[in-house]
Amino acid sequence: MLKKIHFILLLSVISTAGISQNKFEQLDFSDVDLHARSLQYDGDLIALTKSLTTAYSEDIYKARSIFIWITENMKYDYKLFNSDKGIALPDCEDVLDCTGIIKEWENKYLKKILKSKKAICDGYARLFKRMCDIAGAECEMVNGYARTESWQVGASFNVNHAWNAVRLDSTWYFLDATWAAGGCTKDPETGLLDGFVKNYDNYYWLTPPEKLNRNHYPEKGKWAFENNFTREKFVNNPYYHGSVLEQINLLEPNTGFIQACYGDTIHFKFTYEGEIDKLQINSNTHSSPFIYEETIVKGKRKLVIDSMALKKQRYILPARNGNLYEFDYVVNSESLYYIDVLFDHWKVMRFRVKVKTD
């Protein structure tokens, strides 16, 4: 079943040549997770961090305990996000001890978000790094670009997210506590976030580079996930809904930005570990109507099926071999701009299309 959640947002010279696959994925963290979820913050971050980590000698377990505590206890500050104020670092470029000023500011900042239990991505990432520093685990913040909307395929946008890199056994691994903690619902009329839904997602714990780069790209080249993976390739990635990231592997096309001529056939091929009952293609030139209507029940939004819209749906029958799916799409309009792939009436992928006219 698809999670109908809109996921949000969001040194010294370090070599990332050691970045690799997650060799820790077979470890059992159940006892660590249980311990981390049992602890509460009482105003002393150092004491909390020690309670979370002193029982473990290896950094992997320290990092996991901190990660689980943060995702369990911090909520995304969607109101601050909506205000578009962000986080303003102190301006101290002309001051001799800028590092000290920033450290003092960060101390107050972390106390504030720990007291309110709310933060945006910058707060999640700073808190994780500070707790790792206390525990003696090597960690850095990574600022960069995160794709959260389908319209961003093929479009450049500014740095909008922060996550972390943690060094374990001489290798750097990436994690994103913000997106692992849950997601936010969005008001369909205003487009503003209107609530946080706690929903732990282990996908963002030590995510392999080839998976994280589907929707993350670092601002600094030293954190590049793969040698040949450029920002241009990231921008031209397809959009993936968060509900399918763990289970889908796109084989064709090999980009989310497709250049084609009128009459061309675009071949789609992917594996999917979940269940698909109905598969559809929508585009800007023809879309099946959305089958759900929103209604308010006891002050809460609820989706109900529109029977008339259901009768107007168009489906495609892919060639299937186990979990491998294939189908073709013929470019039938010079105005084609995007192609959406839907599983059971929900958009899970988007591709940007440029039709050549000469």
VOBA-1610 file (N, C-alpha, C; in pm, whole numbers, padded with zeros to 5 digits, always signed):
BEGIN
Met+00085-00120+00000Met+00000+00000+00000Met+00088+00124+00000Leu+00060+00219-00087Leu+00144+00338-00098Leu+00120+00434+00018Lys+00229+00490+00068Lys+00216+00592+00173Lys+00183+00724+00106Lys+00069+00779+00138Lys+00025+00903+00072Lys+00075+01022+00152Ile+00205+01039+00154Ile+00269+01144+00231Ile+00361+01223+00141His+00354+01355+00150His+00447+01440+00076His+00571+01457+00162Phe+00682+01397+00120Phe+00804+01410+00198Phe+00867+01547+00176Ile+00929+01596+00283Ile+00976+01731+00282Ile+01127+01749+00290Leu+01109+01879+00291Leu+01218+01954+00323Leu+01189+02014+00462Leu+01438+01902+00312Leu+01489+01906+00300Leu+01384+01754+00447Leu+03476+02296+00710Leu+03531+02161+00708Leu+03676+02152+00654Ser+03710+02049+00700Ser+03842+02023+00644Ser+03826+01943+00517Val+03933+01938+00435Val+03924+01865+00310Val+03914+01716+00341Ile+03809+01651+00289Ile+03785+01511+00320Ile+03774+01433+00190Ser+03842+01321+00180Ser+03831+01237+00061Ser+03711+01146+00075Thr+03630+01135-00031Thr+03514+01046-00029Thr+03540+00922-00114Ala+03665+00894-00141Ala+03696+00777-00223Ala+03652+00649-00154Gly+03636+00655-00021Gly+03599+00535+00053Gly+03450+00513+00064Ile+03367+00599+00005Ile+03222+00582+00014Ile+03182+00453-00056Ser+03100+00372+00009Ser+03066+00243-00049Ser+02924+00202-00015Gln+02891+00081-00055Gln+02762+00022-00021Gln+02752+00006+00130Asn+02632-00011+00181Asn+02610-00027+00324Asn+02640-00170+00366Lys+02759-00192+00421Lys+02797-00327+00463Lys+02736-00362+00599Phe+02666-00266+00661Phe+02608-00289+00793Phe+02460-00328+00785Glu+02407-00345+00663Glu+02263-00363+00649Glu+02211-00492+00712Gln+02299-00589+00737Gln+02254-00715+00796Gln+02257-00713+00949Leu+02305-00605+01008Leu+02312-00597+01154Leu+02174-00585+01215Asp+02158-00642+01332Asp+02032-00636+01406Asp+02041-00519+01505Phe+01960-00414+01479Phe+01962-00296+01565Phe+01843-00291+01661Ser+01769-00399+01672Ser+01644-00394+01749Ser+01666-00353+01894Asp+01770-00405+01958Asp+01795-00368+02099Asp+01841-00222+02109Val+01922-00179+02014Val+01968-00039+02012Val+01848+00054+01994Asp+01761+00020+01900Asp+01644+00104+01873Asp+01552+00111+01994Leu+01531-00002+02059Leu+01445-00006+02177Leu+01501+00082+02287His+01632+00074+02308His+01697+00157+02410His+01684+00305+02376Ala+01711+00341+02250Ala+01707+00482+02209Ala+01568+00540+02226Arg+01467+00464+02194Arg+01328+00513+02201Arg+01278+00524+02345Ser+01352+00467+02438Ser+01307+00470+02578Ser+01359+00593+02654Leu+01452+00667+02595Leu+01514+00778+02667Leu+01448+00911+02634Gln+01452+01001+02732Gln+01395+01135+02717Gln+01501+01241+02743Tyr+01483+01354+02678Tyr+01573+01468+02699Tyr+01527+01547+02821Asp+01621+01572+02915Asp+01585+01644+03037Asp+01658+01777+03049Gly+01710+01828+02936Gly+01778+01956+02938Gly+01930+01945+02929Asp+01983+01824+02933Asp+02127+01805+02928Asp+02160+01716+02808Leu+02208+01778+02699Leu+02234+01704+02575Leu+02352+01609+02592Ile+02452+01650+02668Ile+02568+01563+02689Ile+02527+01437+02765Ala+02447+01453+02870Ala+02402+01338+02948Ala+02315+01246+02863Leu+02228+01305+02782Leu+02143+01224+02695Leu+02228+01143+02598Thr+02325+01208+02535Thr+02408+01140+02436Thr+02488+01026+02499Lys+02540+01049+02618Lys+02614+00943+02686Lys+02522+00827+02721Ser+02399+00859+02763Ser+02303+00752+02794Ser+02270+00670+02669Leu+02272+00737+02555Leu+02241+00670+02429Leu+02356+00584+02378Thr+02480+00623+02410Thr+02594+00563+02339Thr+02698+00492+02423Thr+02708+00517+02552Thr+02820+00462+02630Thr+02818+00309+02637Ala+02706+00247+02615Ala+02700+00100+02620Ala+02763+00035+02497Tyr+02795+00117+02395Tyr+02845+00062+02269Tyr+02989+00106+02243Ser+03070+00011+02201Ser+03209+00042+02171Ser+03229+00079+02024Glu+03139+00035+01937Glu+03154+00060+01794Glu+03069+00181+01751Asp+03127+00262+01661Asp+03060+00384+01617Asp+02929+00357+01544Ile+02917+00244+01477Ile+02794+00212+01405Ile+02675+00209+01500Tyr+02693+00153+01618Tyr+02583+00144+01714Tyr+02558+00278+01782Lys+02665+00355+01802Lys+02647+00489+01857Lys+02565+00576+01761Ala+02604+00572+01633Ala+02534+00651+01532Ala+02388+00608+01519Arg+02366+00477+01525Arg+02229+00427+01513Arg+02143+00473+01630Ser+02197+00466+01750Ser+02122+00506+01869Ser+02083+00655+01862Ile+02177+00738+01820Ile+02151+00881+01805Ile+02047+00906+01696Phe+02062+00838+01585Phe+01972+00853+01471Phe+01829+00817+01511Ile+01813+00706+01579Ile+01678+00663+01619Ile+01619+00758+01722Trp+01701+00808+01814Trp+01646+00901+01913Trp+01594+01028+01845Ile+01670+01081+01751Ile+01629+01203+01682Ile+01502+01180+01600Thr+01498+01072+01524Thr+01379+01046+01441Thr+01257+01015+01526Glu+01278+00965+01645Glu+01168+00933+01735Glu+01114+01056+01806Asn+01201+01153+01834Asn+01162+01263+01923Asn+01145+01399+01855Met+01200+01417+01737Met+01192+01547+01671Met+01083+01546+01562Lys+01008+01654+01558Lys+00906+01673+01455Lys+00953+01780+01357Tyr+00909+01766+01232Tyr+00946+01867+01135Tyr+00870+01996+01162Asp+00941+02109+01165Asp+00881+02239+01194Asp+00824+02296+01064Tyr+00707+02246+01026Tyr+00649+02287+00897Tyr+00605+02433+00897Lys+00573+02487+01013Lys+00534+02628+01019Lys+00655+02718+00988Leu+00770+02682+01040Leu+00892+02758+01007Leu+00924+02742+00859Phe+00907+02623+00807Phe+00932+02601+00665Phe+00839+02687+00580Asn+00712+02691+00617Asn+00615+02772+00541Asn+00648+02920+00545Ser+00708+02965+00655Ser+00740+03107+00669Ser+00853+03150+00577Asp+00927+03052+00526Asp+01039+03077+00433Asp+01150+03159+00498Lys+01156+03159+00632Lys+01261+03234+00701Lys+01392+03156+00706Gly+01379+03024+00718Gly+01500+02942+00724Gly+01579+02968+00851Ile+01707+02936+00846Ile+01798+02954+00958Ile+01903+03057+00921Ala+01915+03163+01001Ala+02011+03270+00973Ala+02133+03253+01063Leu+02245+03215+01003Leu+02369+03205+01079Leu+02421+03345+01113Pro+02491+03360+01224Pro+02546+03492+01259Pro+02646+03540+01155Asp+02641+03669+01121Asp+02734+03728+01025Asp+02858+03775+01100Cys+02965+03699+01090Cys+03085+03734+01167Cys+03212+03721+01084Glu+03202+03744+00955Glu+03317+03729+00866Glu+03432+03823+00904Asp+03396+03939+00957Asp+03500+04037+00992Asp+03547+04023+01136Val+03497+03922+01205Val+03535+03901+01345Val+03644+03794+01352Leu+03744+03815+01436Leu+03858+03724+01445Leu+03814+03584+01488Asp+03728+03575+01588Asp+03686+03445+01641Asp+03546+03410+01590Cys+03532+03394+01460Cys+03403+03361+01402Cys+03356+03222+01446Thr+03452+03130+01458Thr+03416+02994+01498Thr+03350+02992+01635Gly+03404+03072+01727Gly+03347+03078+01861Gly+03208+03137+01861Ile+03185+03239+01777Ile+03054+03303+01768Ile+02951+03205+01713Ile+02990+03132+01610Ile+02898+03034+01550Ile+02868+02922+01649Lys+02969+02878+01724Lys+02948+02772+01824Lys+02851+02817+01932Glu+02865+02943+01977Glu+02774+02995+02079Glu+02632+03003+02023Trp+02619+03049+01899Trp+02487+03055+01835Trp+02427+02915+01822Glu+02509+02818+01783Glu+02459+02683+01763Glu+02415+02620+01895Asn+02487+02650+02003Asn+02446+02598+02134Asn+02306+02644+02170Lys+02278+02773+02148Lys+02145+02827+02178Lys+02041+02768+02083Tyr+02080+02753+01958Tyr+01989+02699+01857Tyr+01948+02556+01890Leu+02046+02473+01928Leu+02015+02334+01961Leu+01929+02324+02087Lys+01956+02409+02185Lys+01872+02409+02305Lys+01727+02445+02270Lys+01712+02538+02177Lys+01578+02581+02136Lys+01501+02469+02068Ile+01564+02401+01972Ile+01490+02297+01900Ile+01467+02174+01988Leu+01559+02147+02081Leu+01538+02034+02172Leu+01424+02061+02268Lys+01410+02186+02309Lys+01300+02222+02398Lys+01166+02213+02327Ser+01161+02260+02203Ser+01035+02258+02128Ser+01010+02124+02060Lys+01117+02043+02045Lys+01112+01915+01974Lys+01070+01933+01829Lys+01106+02047+01772Lys+01073+02076+01632Lys+01195+02137+01564Ala+01214+02100+01438Ala+01327+02154+01361Ala+01302+02134+01213Ile+01371+02214+01131Ile+01375+02186+00988Ile+01502+02106+00963Cys+01534+02077+00838Cys+01645+01986+00807Cys+01777+02030+00869Asp+01803+02161+00870Asp+01927+02211+00927Asp+01939+02171+01073Gly+01829+02178+01145Gly+01830+02142+01287Gly+01853+01994+01308Tyr+01787+01911+01229Tyr+01809+01766+01239Tyr+01957+01734+01215Ala+02013+01791+01110Ala+02152+01759+01072Ala+02252+01812+01175Arg+02230+01935+01225Arg+02320+01991+01327Arg+02313+01911+01456Leu+02194+01869+01493Leu+02178+01793+01617Leu+02247+01658+01605Phe+02230+01592+01492Phe+02295+01462+01474Phe+02448+01477+01482Lys+02500+01579+01416Lys+02646+01600+01419Lys+02694+01631+01561Arg+02623+01718+01633Arg+02667+01753+01768Arg+02667+01630+01858Met+02565+01548+01849Met+02557+01429+01934Met+02666+01328+01895Cys+02697+01317+01766Cys+02808+01231+01724Cys+02940+01284+01778Asp+02958+01416+01774Asp+03079+01476+01828Asp+03096+01440+01976Ile+02987+01450+02050Ile+02991+01418+02193Ile+03027+01271+02215Ala+02973+01185+02127Ala+02994+01040+02141Ala+03127+00994+02084Gly+03198+01085+02014Gly+03327+01049+01957Gly+03318+00980+01822Ala+03204+00994+01754Ala+03188+00937+01620Ala+03209+01048+01518Glu+03289+01023+01416Glu+03321+01126+01317Glu+03202+01150+01224Cys+03160+01275+01215Cys+03038+01308+01140Cys+03050+01448+01082Glu+02985+01470+00968Glu+02980+01602+00906Glu+02839+01630+00856Met+02806+01759+00846Met+02683+01801+00780Met+02708+01809+00630Val+02608+01775+00552Val+02617+01787+00407Val+02500+01873+00361Asn+02531+01987+00300Asn+02427+02072+00242Asn+02414+02041+00093Gly+02293+02053+00042Gly+02278+02023-00100Gly+02137+02039-00150Tyr+02109+01967-00257Tyr+01983+01978-00329Tyr+01900+01852-00304Ala+01773+01870-00274Ala+01683+01757-00253Ala+01559+01775-00339Arg+01527+01672-00417Arg+01407+01678-00501Arg+01287+01632-00420Thr+01188+01719-00409Thr+01067+01687-00335Thr+00942+01694-00420Glu+00952+01755-00538Glu+00834+01775-00623Glu+00861+01723-00764Ser+00756+01677-00830Ser+00772+01620-00963Ser+00810+01726-01068Trp+00773+01853-01046Trp+00806+01957-01143Trp+00956+01986-01150Gln+01032+01937-01052Gln+01175+01966-01047Gln+01257+01883-01145Val+01196+01786-01211Val+01270+01707-01309Val+01313+01798-01424Gly+01442+01804-01451Gly+01494+01887-01559Gly+01507+02033-01524Ala+01476+02070-01399Ala+01480+02211-01358Ala+01586+02232-01251Ser+01660+02341-01262Ser+01759+02375-01160Ser+01689+02447-01045Phe+01739+02425-00925Phe+01686+02495-00808Phe+01798+02513-00708Asn+01774+02596-00608Asn+01879+02632-00512Asn+01899+02523-00407Val+02011+02534-00336Val+02035+02445-00222Val+01918+02455-00126Asn+01862+02340-00086Asn+01738+02343-00007Asn+01731+02237+00101His+01844+02169+00130His+01835+02059+00225His+01969+02037+00294Ala+01964+01964+00405Ala+02086+01927+00479Ala+02069+01786+00533Trp+02176+01708+00527Trp+02176+01574+00582Trp+02315+01548+00639Asn+02352+01423+00663Asn+02480+01396+00730Asn+02559+01286+00660Ala+02690+01291+00685Ala+02780+01182+00650Ala+02850+01139+00778Val+02856+01010+00802Val+02921+00957+00922Val+03028+00858+00879Arg+03144+00865+00943Arg+03256+00780+00906Arg+03259+00656+00994Leu+03248+00541+00929Leu+03245+00413+01000Leu+03348+00320+00936Asp+03443+00273+01014Asp+03549+00185+00963Asp+03617+00245+00841Ser+03655+00373+00852Ser+03729+00446+00747Ser+03648+00472+00621Thr+03517+00452+00626Thr+03432+00475+00509Thr+03320+00570+00546Trp+03290+00663+00455Trp+03182+00759+00480Trp+03049+00703+00430Tyr+02946+00715+00515Tyr+02810+00672+00482Tyr+02715+00790+00501Phe+02609+00793+00422Phe+02514+00903+00427Phe+02385+00862+00498Leu+02324+00959+00565Leu+02195+00937+00628Leu+02120+01070+00636Asp+01989+01060+00642Asp+01904+01179+00643Asp+01797+01161+00751Ala+01823+01217+00868Ala+01730+01201+00981Ala+01598+01273+00956Thr+01602+01383+00881Thr+01479+01458+00854Thr+01378+01372+00780Trp+01419+01314+00670Trp+01328+01236+00588Trp+01299+01099+00649Ala+01390+01049+00733Ala+01365+00921+00800Ala+01257+00935+00908Ala+01243+01056+00964Ala+01149+01076+01075Ala+01003+01070+01031Gly+00975+01105+00908Gly+00836+01107+00861Gly+00819+01207+00749Gly+00697+01256+00732Gly+00669+01350+00624Gly+00560+01446+00663Cys+00528+01536+00572Cys+00426+01637+00599Cys+00312+01628+00498Thr+00194+01653+00546Thr+00079+01666+00458Thr+00076+01810+00405Lys+00006+01826+00295Lys+00004+01957+00229Lys-00140+01999+00201Asp-00169+02126+00226Asp-00301+02181+00194Asp-00313+02191+00043Pro-00411+02123-00019Pro-00420+02123-00165Pro-00454+02260-00224Glu-00514+02348-00146Glu-00552+02480-00197Glu-00438+02580-00188Thr-00370+02583-00074Thr-00263+02681-00054Thr-00125+02628-00096Gly-00110+02496-00100Gly+00020+02438-00129Gly+00114+02439-00011Leu+00067+02486+00106Leu+00151+02493+00225Leu+00144+02362+00303Leu+00252+02330+00372Leu+00251+02214+00461Leu+00159+02244+00577Asp+00080+02143+00618Asp-00016+02170+00726Asp-00014+02067+00837Gly+00084+01981+00840Gly+00093+01886+00950Gly+00208+01789+00929Phe+00264+01741+01039Phe+00372+01642+01034Phe+00316+01506+01067Val+00355+01405+00990Val+00313+01267+01014Val+00437+01186+01049Lys+00444+01142+01173Lys+00557+01060+01217Lys+00549+00924+01150Asn+00653+00886+01078Asn+00649+00763+00999Asn+00792+00721+00964Tyr+00857+00652+01055Tyr+00998+00620+01038Tyr+01023+00544+00908Asp+01126+00587+00834Asp+01162+00526+00707Asp+01310+00490+00709Asn+01341+00363+00721Asn+01479+00317+00733Asn+01558+00332+00602Tyr+01489+00370+00495Tyr+01556+00392+00366Tyr+01667+00497+00379Tyr+01648+00593+00470Tyr+01743+00704+00482Tyr+01848+00681+00591Trp+01865+00557+00631Trp+01972+00520+00724Trp+02084+00452+00644Leu+02201+00514+00636Leu+02315+00463+00561Leu+02274+00422+00419Thr+02207+00513+00352Thr+02156+00486+00218Thr+02270+00473+00117Pro+02273+00365+00038Pro+02377+00352-00066Pro+02372+00470-00162Pro+02486+00518-00209Pro+02491+00636-00295Pro+02400+00628-00417Glu+02393+00512-00483Glu+02313+00503-00606Glu+02164+00512-00577Lys+02125+00495-00451Lys+01985+00513-00413Lys+01960+00655-00362Leu+02054+00707-00283Leu+02035+00842-00229Leu+02039+00946-00340Asn+02116+00922-00445Asn+02127+01023-00550Asn+02002+01035-00635Arg+01902+00953-00610Arg+01774+00970-00680Arg+01708+01102-00642Asn+01728+01144-00517Asn+01664+01269-00473Asn+01754+01359-00388His+01883+01327-00378His+01978+01410-00305His+02101+01436-00393Tyr+02155+01556-00383Tyr+02283+01584-00449Tyr+02357+01689-00366Pro+02484+01663-00330Pro+02557+01754-00241Pro+02603+01880-00311Glu+02607+01989-00234Glu+02658+02116-00287Glu+02809+02107-00310Lys+02880+02042-00219Lys+03025+02031-00227Lys+03064+01906-00305Gly+03156+01924-00400Gly+03198+01812-00483Gly+03262+01699-00405Lys+03321+01730-00289Lys+03388+01625-00212Lys+03292+01520-00159Trp+03162+01553-00156Trp+03062+01458-00112Trp+02990+01390-00229Ala+03042+01406-00349Ala+02978+01345-00465Ala+02962+01195-00443Phe+02843+01145-00474Phe+02811+01005-00444Phe+02889+00907-00532Glu+02898+00937-00661Glu+02966+00849-00755Glu+03054+00935-00845Asn+03162+00878-00895Asn+03260+00954-00971Asn+03199+01027-01091Asn+03110+00963-01163Asn+03056+01022-01286Asn+02915+01078-01267Phe+02871+01090-01142Phe+02736+01141-01119Phe+02743+01291-01095Thr+02702+01368-01196Thr+02712+01513-01192Thr+02580+01574-01147Arg+02584+01705-01121Arg+02461+01774-01085Arg+02362+01772-01201Glu+02414+01778-01325Glu+02325+01772-01441Glu+02250+01639-01445Lys+02320+01530-01414Lys+02254+01400-01411Lys+02149+01396-01301Phe+02181+01457-01187Phe+02083+01462-01078Phe+01959+01540-01120Val+01979+01657-01179Val+01866+01740-01224Val+01778+01662-01322Asn+01841+01578-01404Asn+01766+01503-01506Asn+01720+01366-01459Asn+01736+01338-01330Asn+01680+01215-01274Asn+01528+01217-01285Pro+01464+01101-01297Pro+01318+01099-01284Pro+01278+01138-01141Tyr+01154+01178-01125Tyr+01097+01198-00992Tyr+01045+01063-00944Tyr+01076+01029-00818Tyr+01022+00908-00755Tyr+00942+00948-00633His+00823+00893-00619His+00749+00913-00495His+00817+00832-00384Gly+00817+00887-00264Gly+00886+00823-00153Gly+00838+00682-00124Ser+00715+00651-00160Ser+00659+00520-00128Ser+00720+00406-00207Val+00787+00435-00319Val+00839+00328-00404Val+00991+00319-00405Leu+01058+00412-00342Leu+01204+00419-00350Leu+01273+00289-00309Glu+01223+00227-00206Glu+01287+00106-00154Glu+01270-00013-00248Gln+01164-00012-00329Gln+01127-00132-00404Gln+01145-00124-00555Ile+01173-00005-00608Ile+01177+00010-00753Ile+01320+00027-00804Asn+01343-00027-00923Asn+01472-00009-00990Asn+01445+00016-01137Leu+01465+00139-01181Leu+01438+00177-01320Leu+01554+00132-01409Leu+01521+00060-01516Leu+01621+00011-01610Leu+01620+00092-01739Glu+01503+00129-01788Glu+01489+00212-01907Glu+01367+00303-01890Pro+01377+00427-01936Pro+01495+00494-01993Pro+01600+00521-01884Asn+01720+00557-01926Asn+01829+00576-01830Asn+01840+00721-01784Thr+01739+00801-01811Thr+01733+00940-01767Thr+01588+00981-01748Gly+01567+01083-01668Gly+01433+01135-01650Gly+01399+01247-01746Phe+01499+01289-01826Phe+01478+01395-01925Phe+01492+01332-02064Ile+01379+01310-02128Ile+01374+01234-02253Ile+01358+01328-02371Gln+01448+01317-02469Gln+01434+01391-02593Gln+01385+01294-02701Ala+01277+01332-02769Ala+01216+01242-02866Ala+01154+01322-02980Cys+01118+01252-03084Cys+01047+01311-03198Cys+00904+01260-03199Tyr+00818+01334-03267Tyr+00680+01291-03283Tyr+00678+01153-03348Gly+00602+01061-03289Gly+00592+00926-03342Gly+00691+00828-03283Asp+00791+00877-03207Asp+00888+00787-03144Asp+00821+00700-03038Thr+00879+00585-03014Thr+00832+00496-02908Thr+00933+00499-02793Ile+00885+00529-02674Ile+00969+00530-02554Ile+00944+00399-02479His+01050+00327-02452His+01038+00198-02385His+01065+00216-02235Phe+00973+00167-02154Phe+00987+00171-02009Phe+01012+00029-01958Lys+01108+00019-01868Lys+01143-00112-01811Lys+01191-00092-01668Phe+01131-00163-01575Phe+01171-00148-01436Phe+01135-00274-01358Thr+01201-00292-01246Thr+01161-00398-01152Thr+01095-00331-01032Tyr+00997-00402-00975Tyr+00926-00349-00859Tyr+00891-00465-00767Glu+00933-00452-00641Glu+00916-00562-00546Glu+00776-00564-00483Gly+00699-00456-00498Gly+00566-00451-00441Gly+00461-00506-00536Glu+00336-00483-00502Glu+00225-00528-00585Glu+00167-00412-00664Ile+00138-00435-00791Ile+00072-00336-00877Ile-00054-00399-00935Asp-00167-00344-00902Asp-00293-00394-00958Asp-00324-00324-01089Lys-00318-00191-01087Lys-00347-00111-01207Lys-00228-00023-01239Leu-00187-00024-01366Leu-00076+00060-01410Leu-00128+00157-01515Gln-00090+00284-01500Gln-00139+00389-01590Gln-00028+00482-01633Ile-00053+00552-01744Ile+00031+00661-01790Ile-00056+00786-01801Asn-00012+00892-01736Asn-00074+01023-01753Asn+00029+01118-01815Ser-00018+01220-01882Ser+00071+01320-01937Ser-00002+01454-01940Asn+00068+01558-01983Asn+00003+01688-01994Asn-00095+01693-02111Thr-00087+01594-02203Thr-00178+01593-02318Thr-00299+01503-02295His-00287+01408-02205His-00403+01326-02169His-00381+01260-02034Ser-00478+01281-01944Ser-00470+01222-01811Ser-00604+01163-01772Ser-00600+01047-01711Ser-00721+00995-01649Ser-00753+01081-01528Pro-00880+01112-01505Pro-00914+01198-01390Pro-00879+01131-01258Phe-00840+01211-01161Phe-00807+01160-01029Phe-00933+01101-00967Ile-00921+00980-00914Ile-01042+00909-00871Ile-01085+00944-00728Tyr-01002+01020-00658Tyr-01037+01050-00519Tyr-01086+01193-00502Glu-01186+01208-00419Glu-01235+01340-00378Glu-01204+01358-00230Glu-01176+01481-00194Glu-01145+01509-00054Glu-01269+01559+00017Thr-01295+01503+00135Thr-01408+01547+00215Thr-01360+01563+00360Ile-01433+01639+00435Ile-01398+01664+00575Ile-01488+01580+00664Val-01429+01494+00745Val-01503+01409+00838Val-01451+01435+00978Lys-01538+01491+01063Lys-01501+01524+01201Lys-01375+01611+01206Gly-01368+01707+01116Gly-01258+01802+01115Gly-01132+01752+01049Lys-01134+01630+00996Lys-01015+01574+00932Lys-01044+01544+00785Arg-00941+01565+00700Arg-00958+01537+00559Arg-00959+01387+00533Lys-01049+01345+00447Lys-01061+01204+00412Lys-01083+01192+00263Leu-01022+01093+00200Leu-01038+01070+00058Leu-01144+00965+00032Val-01234+00995-00060Val-01337+00900-00101Val-01329+00885-00253Ile-01372+00769-00305Ile-01362+00742-00448Ile-01476+00809-00524Asp-01439+00878-00631Asp-01535+00939-00722Asp-01573+00833-00826Ser-01694+00781-00819Ser-01736+00670-00906Ser-01736+00709-01053Met-01769+00834-01084Met-01770+00878-01223Met-01627+00884-01278Ala-01535+00936-01198Ala-01395+00941-01241Ala-01340+00801-01260Leu-01381+00707-01176Leu-01334+00570-01184Leu-01370+00507-01318Lys-01488+00542-01371Lys-01533+00485-01499Lys-01453+00539-01618Lys-01385+00653-01600Lys-01314+00717-01710Lys-01164+00684-01712Gln-01124+00589-01629Gln-00982+00556-01621Gln-00935+00476-01743Arg-00810+00503-01784Arg-00746+00425-01890Arg-00624+00357-01831Tyr-00611+00229-01859Tyr-00501+00151-01802Tyr-00416+00093-01914Ile-00295+00054-01880Ile-00210-00015-01976Ile-00177-00153-01921Leu-00154-00246-02010Leu-00120-00382-01970Leu+00026-00407-02003Pro+00113-00403-01904Pro+00256-00420-01932Pro+00291-00566-01956Ala+00403-00589-02023Ala+00460-00723-02027Ala+00527-00746-01892Arg+00498-00861-01830Arg+00550-00885-01696Arg+00616-01021-01688Asn+00731-01023-01623Asn+00803-01147-01595Asn+00850-01140-01452Gly+00773-01196-01360Gly+00803-01184-01218Gly+00786-01040-01174Asn+00893-00981-01123Asn+00885-00842-01079Asn+00937-00744-01184Leu+00959-00794-01307Leu+01005-00710-01417Leu+00886-00666-01503Tyr+00874-00534-01523Tyr+00764-00477-01601Tyr+00820-00402-01721Glu+00752-00414-01836Glu+00791-00342-01956Glu+00667-00296-02032Phe+00675-00175-02088Phe+00568-00126-02175Phe+00624-00013-02261Asp+00552+00019-02368Asp+00592+00124-02461Asp+00494+00240-02456Tyr+00546+00357-02485Tyr+00463+00478-02496Tyr+00501+00549-02625Val+00400+00575-02709Val+00424+00642-02836Val+00402+00792-02821Val+00499+00871-02862Val+00489+01017-02855Val+00390+01062-02961Asn+00271+01102-02919Asn+00163+01134-03014Asn+00125+01281-03017Ser+00211+01365-02960Ser+00183+01508-02961Ser+00315+01586-02951Glu+00326+01692-03030Glu+00444+01778-03021Glu+00440+01864-02896Ser+00325+01865-02828Ser+00311+01944-02705Ser+00342+01862-02580Leu+00381+01736-02597Leu+00410+01651-02482Leu+00522+01712-02399Tyr+00498+01727-02269Tyr+00593+01792-02180Tyr+00639+01700-02068Tyr+00547+01616-02018Tyr+00585+01523-01913Tyr+00504+01394-01925Ile+00559+01287-01868Ile+00492+01157-01859Ile+00495+01113-01713Asp+00380+01081-01658Asp+00370+01027-01523Asp+00337+00879-01529Val+00401+00801-01445Val+00367+00659-01428Val+00292+00645-01297Leu+00177+00580-01301Leu+00092+00564-01183Leu+00077+00417-01147Phe+00088+00387-01019Phe+00055+00255-00967Phe-00074+00269-00887Asp-00176+00197-00926Asp-00303+00198-00852Asp-00353+00339-00826His-00348+00421-00932His-00401+00557-00938His-00316+00663-00867Trp-00198+00624-00819Trp-00111+00720-00751Trp+00017+00739-00831Lys+00056+00864-00851Lys+00177+00894-00926Lys+00301+00849-00849Val+00385+00769-00915Val+00506+00720-00850Val+00632+00765-00923Met+00622+00800-01052Met+00737+00849-01126Met+00693+00957-01224Arg+00784+01051-01251Arg+00761+01149-01356Arg+00887+01164-01442Phe+00863+01178-01573Phe+00969+01200-01670Phe+00939+01329-01746Arg+01040+01408-01767Arg+01028+01531-01846Arg+01058+01495-01991Val+00976+01546-02084Val+00993+01513-02225Val+01011+01641-02306Lys+01108+01640-02396Lys+01125+01748-02493Lys+01111+01690-02631Val+01003+01732-02700Val+00977+01680-02835Val+01045+01770-02936Lys+01131+01711-03017Lys+01200+01786-03123Lys+01103+01815-03235Thr+01105+01939-03281Thr+01010+01980-03386Thr+01077+02001-03520Asp+01209+01987-03531Asp+01274+02007-03661Asp+01354+01883-03702
//
